[in-house]
């Protein structure tokens, strides 16, 4: 198998040079990061998360100013967020080219966005979800393995990608554990036609997260992450620290859900903005162990695909 970017289905759908989407990481994926990734030939994505609609719209307008002519960008909407409906209206108003969705069924979002020509790509964690969103009209799916940072499913990238690739006819984009050209080559060998990358872009020059957060990713080792919130039904992968230890303690004691949820309130902002690496939520995937330097987004992407091409063309 050779890496053929000229005829790649994902790149054609996105209108990008590379079949790469930057992950919609809450508090991390802002206008600066998204525009840098898009200008480098991938698809930069702004995370709507729980952002108030006026602030989200301002972020989109900022990204548009930073984007080079003809460069597309995307918006990630977490469907379980209380501001998801408002984010949808912002996407419609600003004619966002691509919308990725997660944590819920995107049916009504597809119904609203597809007639406008918006490319809609849901994140899925199972074959059943992939088949459902394909029937609903999704343009592609992001098959996210549990190696990823943030909210995760149960299956690994290695087993999820080939099963979804066999189950649907729309393009499959692999997420979870992809940090270099080896990951891209592996994803393509498993049947994917693109990748979504999150953790690697925390350590790019244009990412505005606190330097302490970046250093924590650089210092990560193979067993540096933990999964919290499993008792709540929405597990989250983060770098181990005092916060994850307290989560584990409360969950082992079968503490009330409200108490466990309260522990996490405001902790992602504490990590990203304040640089609290002890009690902040340092969301990152297992691939953090393979991130060892801070580089411009353009260099990261070019290096990844050059390595992937060398592997796949050999």
N, C-alpha and C positions, 0 to 999 in steps of 0.2 A: 504494500500500500504506500502510495506517495501522497504528500501533502499538497493538494491542489487548491490554493486560495482563490484562484481566478473563478473557479466553478463551485465554490463552496456554498451550499444552500443557506446556511446561517448568515454568512457575510452578505449574501444577496438580499435576504429578507431585511436585515438590519440596515443595509446601505453603508457598510463599514469595510475597511481594508482587511481587518482580521476578524475571525469568528470568535470574538471574545467579549463577554459582558462583565463589567465590574459589579461586584455584589452590592446590593442595596442595604448597606450597614447603617443602622440607626445612629444618629449623632456623628457618624464618620463620613458617610457619603453625602457630601455637600457640593455646592457649585464649583468650588475650586478643584476638588478631586474629580468630579464627573467631567468637567471640561478638559482637564488634563488627559484623562483616559480617551475621551472622544477625539481630541486633537492628535493623539498618538496613534489613532487608527482603530481603536476598539470602540465599544459602546459604554460611555460613562453614564452612571445612574445616580440620581438624587433619591435619597431615602425620605419618603413622606413620614414614616413612623407615626408619631402622635403630634406632629407639628401643626400649629394653628394655620388655617388656610391662607391668611394674609402673609404670614412669614414664609410659608411654602411657596407662594406665588412670587414673592420677592426673590427667593433663592433661584427659582426657575428663570426669572428675568436676568439675574446676575449671570447665570450659566450661559444664557443666550448671548450676552455681551462678550463673554470670554471665549466662546466657540468660534473656530475658524469657519468661513463660509462653506456650507454644504455638509458640515459635520452634524450627524444626528446625536441625540442624547435620549435618556430614558428616565422614567420615574418609577420607583418601587412603592407599591401600596400594600401594607399589611392589612388584610381584610378583617382581622380581629380588632384592629385599632378603632377607638371611638371616633376618630376623625377620618375614617376611610371614605365615607360618602362625600365629605367636604373635599378630600384630596382628589376624588374622581371628578368633581366639578371644576377644580383647578386644572386638571389634565385636559378636560374638554375645552375650557376657556383658552388655555395657552397652546392648544393643539400640539401636545407632547407627542413626538413621533412613535415612541415605544413605551409601553407600560408593562412592568413585571409585577406579578402578584404573589402573595404568600399567605399562609395561615388562614385558609378558608376556601369556599367555593366561589369562583370568579364569574359565575353564570350571568348575573345582572350587569356586571362590569363589562363583560364581553358584548352583551346586547347593546350597551350604550356606546362603547368605543369603536367596535368593528365598523359600523356604518360610516364613521368619520374617517376611516382609513388608518386608524391607529393600530400598530402591531401590538398584540397582546400575548405575553409569554408567562404562563403561570409556573411557579416553583412547585414541584410535586415530590412526594416521598414514597410513592407506591405505584404499582402498575394500574391498579383500579383508578387512582386519581388521574393518571396520565390518560387513560382511555376516556374518562368522563370529560375532561377539559378538551380533548380532541373532538368529541361529539358536540361540545358547546361552541366550537369554532376557534379554538386557540391556534395561533400561527406556528408555535413550537412549544416545547416544554423544557424546563430546567429540572433535570433529575438530580436532586441534592442528596448526597450520602451523609451519614451521621458523623463523618470526619469533619464536617464543616463547623464553623463558629456560629454562635448565636443559636436561634431556634432550630432544632434538628428533628429528624425522624428516627426510625429504628434500623433501617438497612444501610449497609455500607455502599460506597460508590462502586466498588468492584462488582457487586452482584446486582445492584439496582440499574446501572446503566445498560447492560446488555438485555436485561429483561424488558425494560421500557422500550429500547430500540427495536425489539422484536414485536412489541405489542401495538405500536402506533406507526402511522405513515408520515406524520409531521416530523420535522427535525428535532433531534434530542441534543440538549446542551448539558454537559456534565458539570456538576458543582460538588465541592467537598474534597479537599486534599490536593487540589491542583495549584501548584506553586512555581512550576518550572516547565521546561520543554518536555521532560520525561512524562509529566502528568498529562500534558496535551496529547502526546503520542499515545499514551495508554488509553485516554478517553476515546480517541479516534479508533483505536484497535477494538475497543469494546462496543463500538457502534455509534458513538456520538459524532456530531458534526460541528461542535463548538464547545466552548468552556465558559464557565462563570468563575471569576477569581475574586476573592474578598480579602482574606488575611494578608496576602502579599502586598496589597495596595495600602495597608495601614503604614507600611514602611516604605512609602515613596515620598519624594521630596515635596510634592504638592499636597499631600495629605496634611490637614491642619490639626490632627489630634495632638494632645500634649506629648512632649518629648518623653515623659516617663512611661507612657503607654507604648510608644514605639520601642523604647529600650526593653520593656518587659517582653515584647514579642521577639526581639533580637536575642534575649537571654533564654528563651524557651527551649526546652529539651523534649525528647520524645514522649515523656509522660507528664508534661507540664500542664495538661488541661484536665478539667473535671466537668462532669455533667450534673447540673442542679435542676431542681424543679420537676423531677420525674414524678413525684407524688402528686403534683398539681395537674399532670397531664400535658404539660408543655415544657419538655426538657430543653435546657440551654447549655451550650458548651462555652466555657470561659477558661482563662488561665487560672491556675490554683493560687489562692491567697487567703487572707483571713475571712473574707466574705464567703468564698466557696466552702470553707471549713465550717462556718456558722450555718450555712444552708444544710450541709450534710448532717450536722448535729441536730438541727431542728427536725429534719425529715426522718432521721433515725429514731427520734423521740415521738414521732407521729403528732407533731405540733399542729394546731389548727391552720387551715389553708390561709386564713386572713393574716396570721402571724408570719407565715413564710413569705407570702406575697409582699407584706409590708417591709420585710427585710430588703427586698430588691428595689423598692421605690427610690428613684433618683440616683441609683448607683452607676448607671451607664454614663450619665452626665458627669458624675464625680470622677470617673476614669478618663473620659475623653477631654473634658474641659479643665478640670482641676488637677488632673494627674495623680489622683489617689490610687496607688497600685496595691494598697493593702485592703481597703474596704470598697473600692470601686469595682464595677463589673467589667472585667477585661475580656470582652467577647473576642474569641479567636479560635481558629480551627487547629487540628492536630498538625497541620502543615506549618504552623508557626516555628516548629523545630528546624525547618529547612530555610527559614528566612534569616540571612546573616548580614545584610547590608541595606542601607537606604540609598535608593537610586531614583532618578526621574522616571515618571510613568512611561515615557517613550522608550527609554533604555530597557526597562523591565519587559515591556511587551515585545520589543524587537529581539531581545535576548531569548525570550521564551520560545518564540516561533522559529528563530534561527536554530535553536537546539532541537526543537521538534522536527523540523525539516531534515536536519542532519541525521537524526535517528531513523525517521520513516523512509528516507530516500536511500539509506545504506542497505 
